[in-house]
Structure formats: structure tokens, C-alpha cells
Amino acid sequence: AFIRRLCRFAGIFWFIRAGKRDGADSDTPVHTLVFCDNPMLLPQAPAGTVPYHHGAAVKDSDSITLLAAARSLVPGGVRRASSDYKTGKMDVAEFDTIIDQGEAGNDLAALLTDWVIDPPHAGDSRDDYTGLAKARILAHEHRAECMHGASDVRNLPPGTWFTPSGHREIDNRKPEDRQHIVVNLRHRAVNNFPKALGEQAQTLFAASRWQFDPLPLGEDGQSRYENTFVCVRRGVPLTPAFDPRIDFPPVEPFSAWVVAGQGESVHCDEYGRIKVQIPGLHPDDHAHAQGTGTSGTARDSAWVRLLSPWAGPNHGLDMLPRAGMEVLIGHLGGDPDKMIVLGTVHGGPNRPATFSGVGSLPGNKHVTGIKTQEIDGTGFGQLRFDDTSGKVSSQLASTHAGTELNLGYLTHPRTNGHAKDRGEGAELATRAAAVVRALQGLMLTTFAFDAGHQLDRDHLNKLLAEGLELFKALGDYAGQHGGTAADTAAQDQLASILKNWAPSGANGGAANDAQAILAFGAAAGSINLTPKTHVTYAGQNIDQVAQQHLQLTSGQRFNAFAGQGMHLFARGQGIQAIANEGPLVLQAQADALMATAQKGIKLAANDQVVITGKTLRFVAEDGSSITIGDGGITLHTNGAFKALAGAHDWGGPAADSAPHADFGKAPTDQRFRAHYAGDTEAPIAYAANQPHDIRLPDGSRIKGKSDGGGLTDTLKDNAMRIARINMFMPTL
């Protein structure tokens, strides 16, 4: 895959050549991988000139039996663009095709351009990038025209050229235009087994479900050989196509270590690029390069760009990783050769920061911020925030000259979450902080403390237990009455984790024994609003429970998708599915559609009712039945058969009736009520007698003026739509 990617990227054609090893006396066959960038250097096939005998019953020699031209419309040009971070400009390369696709084809091809934005610095230089773009247009020219053929010629290997003869169209060409290069070859052959043994082999093929199309036998009963091939005119470029979406292998982020020169902690160039070492490489594999790649020095990689949240001309946010730090490596444009540092991560010796030089996590987990480290020294600078409940403070400090700026609730540096108070207000003296991380879980709640414990969560445990009880009760009932029981395992596990949740070391617990869960509780209700898209995702289950009503509303479509079945169960009052407008469609695309009722089933419509199927079978409880289909109508009964109608003498007239279905349709009339913005508890000030403009998605507009209560004109429509209103400023 690596060689194939490089060849496609560079525009190098390759093929496998079978035969003896070059310069060897052994008859042992070998396969040779051949690379080629000039099709004119390929040798002539051993077959040389091959006759074309289409449909000939008797032939004197191996020949081509089928030869058909195939053409594809290809873009009239290519355009490639790649940014160069060194110059800050885009390298652009453009080429137009030189092939003739006919008058109409050329006109259409002129409208088609293969336009791709490549990963940054795709070429080593401007000339190299131009060569890559040239390879892309040559690949299009290669697939513009080819010949598909079939033959029984045994010495027509790929990567060689031959001359067909006896073909009316090809024979009229110039001699150099008759030569074709084989670019694809598929063999079909059968051993010359006896007939009985061959039949047994065919039986085995059928039993193994192998797709095998046996070759027809010749008139002499012998097995035949044939092949199919693809060829192009000699001189047509053989450049392979390159598509980064296909030819780039999937690449995922991986960890690496920052390396530097001897005696350096920070190693970079003028662009802020760094050097990294990829862990896990075997030194023996790099011995030929004097250990480059595994030496732990700046020789281990090329320069790697570093992702920054802000990078401008001589300004930005630059924090260069230091030697020994672990970084996460990504790839620009999915190109495995274009690595970029996505960021750094803690781990191993790179422990989280200790602010003010004392304490550690998880004891000081409420202290957050940024702390630097002096090169070849013990000093540091820090931006520290202490979010301890009721003792919030912030600090900006440098150990140089003990400069500090303290804001908020002032304390001595905290140790294991505890600190002595020093006062409140502002003080010019502050220390650095670490990134906020809740390694043992996070709880957000609006419930008051009962016992004052940090993780007091009795209300959450109670609510979760109530919801789980209802979830299990209805789920079990559904499973016992034809539905599908609820999967409660994940919710049970989460309830147990919440109940036994404790930080590391608390209540005698072992370190890292607490689960990193997020518990959310709201005493008076919760609101989650956004004017944009809201996404909820769970790697396992999403369980939503309501003691009263679970209500879902959508102004437009409501889509529900399930990969492994969808189950609805109502304990009481039934299930209603109503389409106020448009059809109601029920489909079982791969199985049966079943409707079962304890009582009756009623179908009613104000128009025609059509029931169709391969056969229609109506069966009564006493065994009487009517079958429609399979060539006729069949009636079965063990009792009397009665046919009642006014047109024959079997009996008197009879008829039946059903109530007429009447569907109500509520109007969509709506009105806006406008009011002035305000945050006081006084009565709302409605925007009375103010002009407005209501716009609908179809472009229609309704202009008017609000009444004394701020109500706009009534918006009437046959269907529910999204309406937008603009209120105008009052005239002064």
C-alpha cells in the first residue's frame, strides 16, 4: 500500500512481470515488480503481431477474438492549489489536456475542470508541485481511450506492446498508431483433466458456492484457454490516477515525544516548528541511519508544525512544547506525510501543575490556572483561580521579585484543598493555577446541602431511584404483554455508581476508585435552549423517564431512526397516530406487516380502499375462507353458502353499511403579541399600534399594525409554517 500510494502520487506506472530472474540460470519462476514512467521504453510482447479473427470457427494460430474501443469523457484541464506556510501564498498549477475528444466532447470537457485543493506544502518545490499537477492531467488522458479485448494468445503479458492485424479500423491507421500496450490482463484456463474428473471438480465448485464459469470445450473435446485484456495505444501516458480520498490510508492521531538538541529544553525554528520522536520504533530498524528516529534528539524527525489557537503576523498565542512532553500528532488533509502537532497531554512524568509550589491533585482540584517553568531554574509564572465555595479568588504572579496580583477571597496557598484565610479584596501578589480537571467526576446541582458534604447528592439518588422504578415497572409490563422489555442494566449501573460515588482517598477508599461521572440535578426544573442545533449522544443507552408526560414537539419534521427495531407500548388509553395533512404510510420493507386486536379491526376511508397482494386470503373463525389469486377465486366452508343479490335467484337482496369517516381539521390561524423589552416585575408594556412586517418561507408578506394589546393581524394559512416578524421603531 505504501509503494502504491507513492507511485500514484508521483505518477509512476507499475506492473508485475512473470518469468525468470534477470541474469539467473534457474528455471524457477519469479515475479518482478517493474516501475515505469516512460511507456515508449516498454518491450514488444513475444506475440509480436497478433491476428484478429472475430467469430472465426477455424483458426491457424492464437488470435484476438474480440477488440472493442472504449472512450471516456475526461476533464479538459486540472487545477491544483496548495498553500505554502513559508511564503504565506498558494502554489497553483494548471494544465489543459491535449487529447481530442471530438467537437462536442471538447466543448463539454472545457466546462469540466479537475479542481482540488491539496494539503499544505504538497510539493517539495514549485517545480515539483507543477510536476504533480502534470501527472494528474496525464492520468486523465490515460483513461480517455482504451481497447477491451479477448483472445487465446498465451504470450501477451502486461507491460508489453503488440500490433493487432486484420482489424479493419486499426489496419487503416499509421503503423505507429497500430501498436498497443497491454495494461490489464485476466486469464481463464482449465486443466486438461479427464472428463469424469472434470465433472467431479465442477460438482465441488458448486458445493463450495464458488462462482466459476467453465470454459467451453473445443471441437476436439480439449479444454481451452482464453483471456481478456485492456490495452492503450503506445505513446498514451500510463500515469495512474491519484485520489487522496482513496489512496491516502486512514490515519488517526497518535502520541509522540518532543525532542530537542543537546542541552536544550525548547527546540524550534523561525516558524515555531518543533521536532518529535515517535515512540515504539525499534532501534535496529534505524541502525542504517545512525539511529535517526529513535535517538531521542532533534535528528528524529523533520520539522513539525504546531497547532495554535491564535496565530497572526507577529502576534498570537505561542506556547512551544518542551523536550520530554507528550504531544498528539494529526495529519493535514489526511496525508500521512503532513504531520501537525494538535496539542500536548499529561502523562507519566508530565504531572499536572502544582500551583504556588504546594499541594497536588485531587486535593487541590478546585484550584485552576496556568503555570510556567523557568528554563534551567526553579522559577515560574502563574495565573491561578481558586474556586473554593465562598472563597473565590484569582491570582497573577511571577516568582521573579515575588510579584503577585490577588483578587477576591485571599488565602494562603492551599494544600490538599485547605488554606488559611488572609482577607478579602485586591492585593498586588498572585500565584499561577492549573487546568480544571474533575478526574473523579463532576456534579452540577441546584439542591441545597443537607449535611454539607462536597458530594451531597441524596436528592439526586432519590430522583434517580424514582425514575428507575417507573422505568423498570412499565418496561417489565411491556415485556409481559407482547412488547419489548426495557434494558435497565446501564441505568442500574449508573445508579450504583452515583450512590457509592466518592473522590479518591475519601472514606478510606483507594486512589482512583471513583467513577468519572457527571451528575446533574435541578430542584426547580432545568432548561436547555439554543437557537441552533442541539446534539445528545451516548455510547450506550439514552434513558429518559417522566413521572407524568414525555412530550416531544417539532415545528417541522420529527424523525426517529432505529438500527435494530422500534418498539412502542402504551399501558392504557391506546396509541394514536394521526396525519392531519398528507398520507399515513406504514411499510415493512423486508418482512410482514401485522395488525392484531383483541376486539375488531376497522378500516374506513372517504375514498377508495384498495387491498392488493399476490394472494388475498380471508379466513373466519369457523374455517370458512375466501382465497383470491393464483388464477382464480376459491371459497371454502363447512356450512351453508349464501349469495344474496338483486340480480340472481339465489335469495333476496342484501346489503351492508359502515359509518362515514369524518376528519376534523383545525385551522393554523396565529397572531404575534409584541411587547417592549424589560426585566422588571411590572406589567408587560405591549407594543400597541406599531407597524409590523410578517414574512413566510414562500416569500409572501403581511404588513399591518398591532392593536392596543400588541396583537398583530391574524396569520392564516392552510398549513403550519415558520413565520418571521419585523417590528418597526415608533415614529417620534
Secondary structure, 3 states (H helix, E strand, C coil): CHHHHHHHHHCCEEEEEEECCCCCCCCCCEEEEEEECCHHHCCEEEEEEEEECCCCCCCCCCCEEEEEEEECCCCCEEEEEEEECCCCEEEEEEEECCCCCCHHHHHHHCCCEEEEECCCCCCCCHHHHHHHHHHHHHHHHHCCEEEEEEECCCCCCCCCEEEEECCHHHHCCCHHHCCEEEEEEEEEECCCCCHHHHHHHHHHHHHCCCCCCCCCCCCCCCCCEEEEEEEEECCCCCCCCCCHHHHCCCCCCEEEEEECCCCCCCCCCCCCCEEEECCCCCHHHHHHHCCCCCCCCHHHCCCEEECCCCEECCEECCCCCCCCCEEEEEEHHHCCCCEEEEEEECECCECCCCHHHCCCCCCCCCEEEEECCCCCCCCCEEEEEECCCCCCEEEEEECHHHEEEEEEEEECCCECCECCEEEEEEECCCCCCCCCCCCCCEEEECCCCCCCCCCCCHHHHHHHHHHHHHHHHHHHHHHHCCCCCCCCHHHHHHHHHHHCCCCCCHHHCCCCCCCCCEEEECCCCCCCCCCCCCCCCCCCCCCCCCCCCCCCCCCCCCCCCCCCCCCCCCCCCCCCCCCCCCCCCCCCCCCCCCCCCCCCCCCCCCCCCCCCCCEEEEECCCCCEEEEECCEEEEECCCCCCCCCCCCCCCCCCCCCCCCCCCCCCCCCECCECECCCCCCCCCCECCCCEEEEECCCCCEEEEECCCCCECCCECCCCCCCCEEEECCCCC
